[in-house]
Amino acid sequence: MQTTHILFDFFGTLVEYDSAKGVTAYPKTRELLTRWGVALPDEQLLNRWSQLWMGFETRSQADHREFSMVDVANAFLIEVLGRMPGNDEVDRFVAVYIEEWNGGVYHIDGMAAWLTGLAQRYRLAIVSNTHEADLVPGHLRRMGIAGLFDLIVLSVQVGWRKPHPEIYTAAMEGLRLRPENAIFVGDNYIADYVGPSQLGIRAYVIDPGQLTDVPPERRLGSVFEVAERILA
């Protein structure tokens, strides 16, 4: 069994999110809404956004169908504007919101150099749950490593989120890859370990606290351990 491809999760695996660095009031988003005539208090806006988001999220957790930022933004703007928003307004709202949310994403020291070295021995791909199509590619461009990946498979484009088998199958078909020649690496037990394992993909989960029920040889203290595990 020769490993030729490594499939990575993205958020929590190749980049991290620090809520302390992220914004909580979203001032640029607030300013945009104010220009559009929205006068509701910030707390009310944030609570309504959170409620709408969790409604979408609860449904997706149940059936694994993915939703997009546009879906949530459209529903939110209908409520706060009291009218149907234009497509340009929805797109602008999403762009400003994501710009602020990205303030909490940070690139892990040494990651770009490590992946560059790894790409000399293995073909790399990303399979990520995300609600916006350019979010992952945008970070890869800023990291200077977009060219290292043969394929980027995103739930918002496939229509299904991990752990639904369709998203892993889309990756296998896109890479023309057999499951036994791939490994999957991520930080979520269900999405990144159970899901790919059910399709015969050898999976590793980043779990330094040993909180998940995986064999010790499939548990990683950090993503940087994966190369030595493959060779072991």
C-alpha positions in Angstrom: 0.0 0.0 0.0 1.8 3.1 -1.2 0.7 6.5 0.0 0.8 9.0 -2.9 -1.6 11.7 -1.8 -2.2 13.5 1.5 -5.6 15.1 1.9 -5.8 17.9 4.5 -8.6 19.6 6.4 -8.0 23.3 6.4 -9.3 25.3 9.4 -7.8 23.9 12.6 -5.3 21.9 10.6 -3.3 24.1 8.2 -4.4 27.4 9.8 -5.9 28.3 13.2 -8.6 30.6 14.5 -8.1 32.6 17.6 -11.3 34.1 18.8 -9.3 36.6 21.0 -7.9 38.0 17.8 -11.2 38.1 15.9 -13.6 40.9 16.1 -16.8 40.7 18.1 -18.6 43.9 17.1 -17.8 43.8 13.4 -17.4 47.6 13.0 -17.0 47.6 9.2 -20.1 45.4 8.8 -22.0 47.7 11.2 -20.9 50.8 9.2 -22.1 49.1 6.0 -25.5 48.4 7.5 -25.8 51.9 8.8 -25.2 53.3 5.3 -28.1 51.1 4.2 -30.4 52.6 6.8 -30.3 49.9 9.5 -30.6 51.5 12.9 -31.0 48.5 15.1 -28.6 48.2 18.2 -25.4 46.1 17.7 -26.5 43.5 20.2 -29.8 43.0 18.5 -28.0 42.6 15.1 -25.5 40.2 16.5 -28.1 38.1 18.2 -30.2 37.9 15.1 -27.3 36.9 13.0 -26.3 34.2 15.5 -29.9 32.9 15.6 -30.1 32.7 11.8 -26.7 31.1 11.6 -27.5 28.4 14.2 -30.7 27.6 12.4 -28.8 26.9 9.2 -26.1 25.1 11.1 -28.6 22.8 13.0 -30.2 21.7 9.7 -26.8 21.0 8.2 -25.6 19.0 11.1 -28.7 16.8 10.7 -28.6 16.2 7.0 -25.0 17.2 6.1 -26.2 19.5 3.3 -24.0 22.6 3.2 -25.2 26.2 3.2 -23.4 29.2 2.0 -22.6 32.6 3.4 -24.9 34.1 0.7 -27.8 32.0 2.1 -27.4 33.4 5.6 -26.6 36.9 4.5 -29.7 37.0 2.3 -32.0 35.9 5.1 -30.4 38.3 7.5 -30.6 41.3 5.2 -34.3 40.6 4.4 -35.0 41.0 8.1 -32.9 44.0 9.0 -33.5 45.9 5.8 -37.2 45.1 5.6 -36.9 44.4 1.9 -35.3 42.1 -0.6 -31.6 42.9 -0.9 -30.0 43.2 -4.3 -27.4 40.6 -5.3 -24.7 43.3 -5.1 -25.7 44.2 -1.6 -25.6 40.5 -0.5 -22.2 40.1 -2.1 -20.9 43.3 -0.5 -22.1 42.3 2.9 -20.5 38.8 2.7 -17.2 40.3 1.6 -17.1 42.8 4.4 -18.2 40.3 7.0 -15.6 37.7 5.9 -12.8 40.4 5.9 -13.5 41.1 9.5 -14.0 37.4 10.5 -10.6 36.7 8.9 -9.0 38.9 11.6 -9.1 35.8 13.9 -7.4 33.4 11.4 -3.7 33.1 11.7 -1.1 31.2 9.7 0.9 28.7 11.7 4.7 29.4 11.9 6.6 27.1 9.6 3.6 25.7 7.8 4.3 27.0 4.3 7.9 25.7 4.4 6.8 22.4 5.8 4.1 21.9 3.1 6.6 22.9 0.4 8.9 20.1 1.5 6.1 17.6 1.8 4.9 18.4 -1.7 8.3 17.1 -3.0 7.3 13.6 -1.8 3.5 13.5 -1.9 0.6 15.0 -3.9 -1.4 17.3 -1.7 -5.1 18.2 -1.6 -7.5 20.0 0.7 -11.0 18.8 1.6 -12.7 21.5 3.8 -16.1 22.4 5.2 -16.6 26.1 4.4 -19.4 28.4 3.5 -17.6 30.7 1.0 -15.8 29.5 -2.1 -12.8 31.8 -2.0 -12.1 31.6 1.7 -9.6 28.7 1.6 -8.0 29.6 -1.7 -7.6 33.2 -0.4 -5.6 32.0 2.6 -3.5 29.7 0.4 -2.6 32.6 -1.8 -1.6 34.8 1.1 0.5 32.0 2.4 2.2 31.7 -1.0 1.4 28.0 -1.3 -1.7 27.8 -3.6 0.3 26.0 -6.2 1.2 23.1 -3.9 -2.3 21.6 -4.0 -3.6 19.4 -6.9 -7.2 19.9 -5.8 -9.3 21.9 -3.3 -12.7 20.3 -2.6 -15.0 22.6 -0.6 -18.4 21.6 0.9 -20.0 24.8 -0.3 -19.2 23.8 -3.9 -20.0 20.1 -3.5 -23.2 20.7 -1.7 -22.4 18.2 1.1 -20.2 18.7 4.1 -18.0 16.2 5.9 -18.7 13.6 7.1 -21.1 12.9 4.2 -19.3 10.4 1.8 -20.0 12.5 -1.2 -17.4 15.1 -0.4 -14.6 12.5 0.0 -15.8 10.7 -3.1 -15.6 14.1 -5.0 -11.9 14.3 -3.9 -11.1 10.7 -4.9 -12.7 11.2 -8.3 -11.1 14.6 -8.9 -7.7 13.2 -8.1 -8.4 9.8 -9.9 -7.2 8.3 -6.7 -7.9 5.0 -4.9 -8.6 5.3 -1.2 -5.7 3.0 -0.3 -3.3 5.4 -1.8 -4.5 8.4 0.2 -4.3 9.5 3.8 -6.6 12.1 5.4 -5.4 14.5 8.1 -7.6 16.8 10.2 -8.6 18.0 13.7 -12.2 16.8 13.9 -12.9 13.2 14.9 -16.1 12.8 13.0 -15.4 14.8 9.9 -11.7 14.0 9.5 -11.4 10.6 11.0 -14.6 8.7 11.0 -15.9 10.0 7.6 -12.8 9.2 5.5 -12.2 5.9 7.4 -15.6 4.7 6.3 -14.5 5.0 2.7 -11.3 3.1 3.3 -9.0 6.2 3.5 -6.4 5.9 6.2 -7.1 8.9 8.5 -5.2 10.7 11.2 -6.6 13.1 13.7 -4.8 16.0 15.5 -5.6 15.3 19.1 -2.8 16.3 21.5 -5.2 16.0 24.5 -6.1 12.4 23.6 -9.8 13.2 23.7 -10.9 11.0 20.9 -11.2 7.2 20.6 -8.6 6.5 17.9 -5.7 4.1 17.9 -2.5 5.7 19.2 -0.8 5.3 15.8 -3.6 7.4 14.2 -3.4 10.3 16.8 -1.2 13.3 16.1 0.2 15.8 18.6 0.4 18.3 15.7 0.0 18.2 12.0 3.7 18.3 11.6 4.0 14.7 12.9 2.2 13.2 9.9 5.2 12.7 7.6 7.0 10.6 10.1 3.8 8.5 10.7 3.5 7.8 7.0 7.1 6.6 6.8 6.9 4.6 10.0 
